[in-house]
Amino acid sequence: MTRHLLVPLLAASLSSTASAQTLIWADNFDTGQGQLALDSAPLAGRRSGIEAENIMVRSAQVQQVSIGNSLYMWGSGGRVRFQRDTSTWCDFAALPSAPTILAAGGLTVEFDINTRFGTLEGAFVGFAVGFAGPGEPGVRITDSGTDHAVRFGKEGIHTRYKNGVVTGDPVTATATGHVKIEYLFNSFADGSPVTVKTTLAGNVVGYDTFTWNGNAGKLHMELENRGGSDQYLDNIRISTAVLYDVSLTTSGYDFNTSSAAGTPIGDLTAKTPLNESGDEPMTYALVSGDGSTDNDKFSINSFDQLVSGSYNFKLGAAGKTYSVRVRGTGATTGSFSEKIFLIKPVKDDDADMLPDDWELGFPGHTSLADLTGLVFGEGPGAGTGDYDGDGFSDADEYFYWVMEPGLSPYSLDSDGDGLPDSEETAPPEGRVVTNPRLADSDADGIPDKDEYTVGTNPNVADTDEDGSRDGFEVSHGSDPLSYVSRPALPAGFALVPVTDDASTGISSTKTYTHRVSGGGAATINGVAFDTLTAGAAPADFTWTSAAKNQFTATQLGGWVAATGGVTGTGLQQLLGTFTYGSPLQTYQLGNLTPGQTYDVRIYIRAYSQDSLRPINFTYTNGSEVGIPFGALLPDRPKIMLSTDINSTDPNNDSAYYVSYRYVARETTLRIEAAGSTADSFHFYGLTNEVVVTNAGPYASYSSVIPNEADRDKSDDPDGDGFTNLQEYLLGGSPVAGTPSLATFEKTSGGLIVRWLERAGGVYVLQEGSTLADPWGVSAVVPTVSADQTGKYSDDYTRKEALIPLDAVRKFVRVKASTAE
């Protein structure tokens, strides 16, 4: 059998327990709130370790900041120190865990140096250990009373100090990343030797030795930031030292359930901070203790490899894990460390290099003989190497499946879209490569095969780039190949441009249940908005997101308000700050009154022209679900507000709001904003206005028209050729477009005319010999239709009349009027 080059894919999976390392204390600074003074930031949920409740970080010299779930240190100077409480310094030698620290052979200090604001030559982050106590020198790391310190220069040059004097050569390396400082000692007493190894982002910064000096057996530590450059730091962690870190590297080895005895599983190696190189000759042995359950099934050969023994691993079920305990002993120091390794061989009982659970994981296939690991397979059929005969060997199908699951070795059409896998990967002329694992490669709602019929691109969700997915356009009756053809908005929805504060319609004379500004405060026309931040939400308003962020100060991105004609000072304030988060966010309005009419508006402007950033909105009002766009393009106002590709007004700096007028069905309204994997909706602001509907039936009916100026009875805001009054009387929608206000059906008995009537209206069925006056009242008496479905609302009753057909030409109409 010829082996396919899949050996790395079949390597046994490996996990290990940590070496005997104890977490003393850690702080992740995750407050879930905005900017706070460090000393005022809540501690709940931040700290961990056996001394979690006994240690806290506090500001020294300058009040530092907790922001964005990180520690923010001012470049103007200052430190953070470790304390037992708000006033007492932490002496690590006096902690309950001090014996544990000494028994382990020292301490490891770790933290992350993240975003830095400037690379000034004199700017640095410093960490210092070994000083007498509460004294406050100007700079801690260069003070003569500090036993050892490391200066992490923001220009990328890093220096170590002993008692204020530079030791060793400065090291040039990256300026940010994960810091790890390992202090190895067995006593806190003055005169005791200490070995310290420092790394930043995996690069060795220094290897030093020093002694505790003048500390009276105490151990204090501090972290400082200086030089005029502010700094984000995070995840401070203090744990016991690890003298040896034994590891098992399995890369390049093939260990599965059919492997012979003596098959290498991995190479054993060890690292130690006991010497500068980190290496020391080691001897390894399997030893008894916790985790040694399966030691008898393995051995260690002369090449320091863990190898399989004579045990028949086929006896184990798929996914079975074996546990071994390995001791590594230093040939020079004699020190040792033990680690438990958990080994899970690939279940491959037929030794064909294909995992058994993959071979048997397709419905209807129960024989391992069907597939083989041959590099080439003639196919089709069981054991031929290409079971489905699609030109991809069984082994190739597994290789591609590992990278992206979905291909089936048993089917010519893995995704069932009507296109063979071979045609999707090597298409005939006139077609493009598509994903054979997905029936709808671009997830636009149209299967790949059907896209060729429609004429759209199967790899582009929005072929004409008009903001609406191809499938959404087809299902809503618009042309997915025409930029100027877009689906009409559902009833109750509207897009309304805004320029000055007056154009927003926001007024102190109106009642709002919610008026929310993302990130920062805003006031428009005397209406003050409540602020939404990552840490706090206004009453009866819930923001749900896997991650929460905000800009509390003005952050315009690439938006130019003047170019978009946005002149309102309050509007600019509202659109200046925002919140954002994960690709899927929800905003829920609570404490609504069922039966009350509301108008919720979301205010939007562009942030960047770098991408389309499509956002799918879903409004859930009880059992009513509205999906107005497919999708909305926040960064392309020109597309959203105009069908003229050459338009300069509106343009991509224009601002607008999305309006949804609704009658509350429950006490909550839920708005979901879903972006793609890398896209997040920017929330600038929202209002939810209580719509006054007690002025009469027509006022209630026309309240769904977003722009109040379009609510006159003679207006036609949806441009369907019928006035608001005509649609009101005969049951049409004033915003969605109505093709006809009456229907006609020719039958053997005559012509059936059907229309809608509402209470308060006066309706007369008329006949005439011409379209000119006069018209006479028809002799036919209308009746109530049996079918009352599909009406605009339950305020209407469907009527019908059967008009006899004879040789005389006649015209029929329904005349409707109202006293309103």
C-alpha positions, 0 to 999 in steps of 0.5 A, a space after each residue: 500500500 502506498 502511504 499518503 502524506 497524511 502522517 502529521 494529521 494522524 499524530 496522537 493528540 496530546 495534553 499535559 498537566 502543568 508542572 508542579 506550579 502553584 498560582 499565588 495571585 493574579 489580577 486580570 483587571 476585568 471590571 466590565 466597566 468604563 474608565 475608573 480610578 484604579 484604587 476605586 475599581 471593583 475587585 470582584 471577579 478580578 483576582 485568583 490564586 491561593 492568595 486572591 483575597 490577601 493581595 491587591 494592586 494600588 496606585 503609588 505617586 500617581 493615581 493609575 486607571 482601570 479602563 477597557 479591562 486593563 491597567 492603564 498607567 500614566 506616562 507622567 510617572 508613578 507605580 503600582 505596588 502590591 498591598 495586603 489592604 488599602 494601606 499595608 504593603 504586601 510582604 511576600 515573605 510573610 504570606 501564608 503561601 511563603 513556605 510554598 514559595 520556598 519549597 518550589 524554589 522561588 517565584 515567577 512574575 508575569 504580565 502583559 505589556 500591551 499598547 504603548 503611546 509613544 516610543 520616547 527614548 526615556 520611556 519605560 516599564 519597570 519591575 523591581 524586587 527587593 527593597 526595604 519597604 514603604 520609602 518612595 524614591 523618585 524612580 524605583 528601578 534605579 534606586 540603590 536600595 533596590 536589589 534587582 530591577 528590569 527596565 523594558 524600554 519603549 524604544 525596544 532597548 531593555 536593561 537590568 539593574 542591581 542596586 541601581 547600577 546597570 548589570 550586563 549588556 542592554 538587549 534590543 528586542 520587541 517592546 511589547 508582549 508577555 513578560 516572564 521573570 523567574 526568581 529562583 531562591 530558597 530563602 528570604 534572608 539577607 545575603 541569600 543568593 537569587 538567580 533571575 531569568 527575564 524574557 519578553 515575548 519569548 526573547 531572553 532579556 537577561 540572566 542575572 544573579 544577586 543577593 537579597 540585601 538590606 530587606 530584613 527578610 522581607 520581600 516587596 515588589 513594584 511595577 512602574 511606568 515613566 518617561 512621558 508615554 502612557 501604557 496599557 498593561 494586563 494580566 499580572 500573575 505571580 506563581 511558584 517557580 518551575 525549576 524544570 518544564 518537561 515537555 513531549 513533542 509529538 510533531 512528525 510522529 504517527 501513533 495510532 491504534 494499529 502501531 507496532 510496539 516501539 513506535 515513537 510517540 514523541 521526544 522528551 525535552 526539558 527547559 530550566 531557568 537554572 542556567 542561562 541557556 535554559 538547557 541541561 542534560 536530562 535523564 527521563 523515567 516513567 515513575 509512579 504517582 498520580 497520573 501513572 495509570 498507563 505507565 505499563 503500556 509505554 516505555 522510554 528509549 535511549 533517544 529520550 523518546 516515549 514509545 508504545 509498548 506491547 499493549 494492543 491499543 485496538 482494544 481501546 474505544 475511539 477517543 480513549 486517553 492513556 495517562 503516564 507520569 514522567 520524571 526529568 532529572 538534571 544531570 548537573 544539578 540533580 534537581 527534577 520535575 515530574 509531569 503527567 502526559 495524556 495520550 490519545 492515539 488515533 483510532 485506525 484499526 485497519 492501518 489505512 491512515 484514515 481515522 476510523 471514526 471519520 470512515 464510519 461517520 457518514 450515514 449508511 457506511 459501517 465497513 472500514 473496507 470501503 475506504 483506503 489511504 491510497 495516494 491514487 485511486 481508480 474508483 469507483 467502489 469499495 477498496 478502490 481508493 476513490 469510492 465515489 469516483 469523483 477524481 479525489 482519492 479517499 485520502 485526498 478527501 480526508 486531507 481536505 476534510 481536515 482543513 474544512 469539513 464537508 466533503 464526502 468520500 461517498 458522494 459525487 455531490 457532497 453539499 447536495 446542491 446539484 453540482 458535482 464536487 468536480 464541477 465546483 472545484 474545476 468548473 466548465 467554461 462560463 462558471 467559477 470555482 465554488 465551495 463543494 462543501 456548501 450548497 450556497 457558497 456565498 450564503 446569500 440564500 440562493 443555491 450555487 446551481 440556481 445562481 447560474 440560472 438567475 445570473 448572479 455570482 455564486 461567490 458574491 452575496 450581493 452581486 450588484 452591491 446595492 446593499 441587499 443580498 441576492 437571495 433577499 432581492 429575489 424573494 422580495 421581487 427586486 432585481 439582484 443584478 441592478 443597483 437601482 432595484 432594491 426591495 421595498 421596505 416592509 410596512 412601518 419601516 423607513 429611512 429618513 435623512 437628517 441634517 440639522 437638529 430640526 430634521 431629527 423630529 426630536 422634540 421636548 414636546 414629545 414623550 419618549 420611553 427611551 432616548 439612548 446615546 452610545 458612548 457619550 452624552 448628547 442633547 438635541 432640541 432640549 431632549 437629553 439622552 441617557 448614556 450607554 457604555 460597556 459598563 452601564 445601560 439606561 433603565 429598561 434598556 439591555 445591550 447584549 454582546 459577547 464583547 463590549 467597547 465604546 468611544 466616550 470621546 468624539 471618534 469620527 473615523 473617516 466621517 466628515 459631517 460637513 460633506 454630508 450636510 450634517 450641521 446640527 450641533 446636537 446631532 453631531 454630538 449624538 453621532 460623535 460617540 458610539 458603542 460597538 461589540 461582537 458581530 452579533 449584538 441585541 438591543 432590548 427596550 423594556 417596560 413598553 405598554 402593549 397596544 400603544 403605538 411607538 416609533 423607534 429610530 436608530 441614528 446612523 452615519 458612516 465610519 469608514 469606506 474600507 468595507 461595506 460592513 453589512 448589518 442585518 437587522 431583525 425587529 422582534 415585536 411579540 410574534 411579529 418579526 420585521 427584517 427590513 434590509 438584507 442587509 443595511 450598509 452603515 458605511 454606504 449612506 449613498 446606497 441606502 438613501 438613493 438609487 442614483 449611482 451618481 448622486 452627490 446628495 445624499 452621499 457617503 457622509 450623509 446621516 439618517 435614521 431607520 424608523 420602525 412604527 409599531 404597535 407594541 404586542 408585548 412589554 419588550 421590543 428586541 432589535 438584533 444587529 448581526 454583522 459578518 465575522 469581522 463586522 460590528 454595528 456602531 450604536 450612536 443613538 436611539 429614540 422610542 417615541 410614544 405616538 399619539 393616536 387618539 385623534 381619530 381613525 385616520 390619524 391612527 391609520 396614517 401614523 405608520 407613515 414615518 414623515 409627518 409631512 406625508 400624512 395628509 389625505 391627499 399625499 401618496 408617500 409610497 408612490 403607488 398612485 393611490 392617495 392616503 385617503 383612498 388607501 385608508 378607505 379601501 384597505 391599502 398600505 400607505 407605505 408598502 405600495 398597493 397594486 390595486 384597491 379592488 379585484 375582479 374575477 370573471 366567472 360563468 355567472 358574471 364578474 365578481 368585484 371584491 373590495 375592502 370597507 371599514 366602519 365609518 366609511 360610505 361605500 356605493 357600488 356604481 355602474 355606468 355606460 361610459 367612464 364619464 359622469 353620470 354614474 348610477 347605483 348598481 342594482 346588485 346588492 354587495 355581500 360579505 365575502 366568505 374569504 376574509 384573509 389577507 387583509 391590511 388589518 382587521 379594521 376592514 371587511 371584504 365585500 363582493 358583488 356578482 355583476 351579470 354580464 350581457 351584451 350591453 357594455 358597462 363600467 363598474 366602480 366602488 365610490 368611497 367617502 368618509 365624514 372624517 
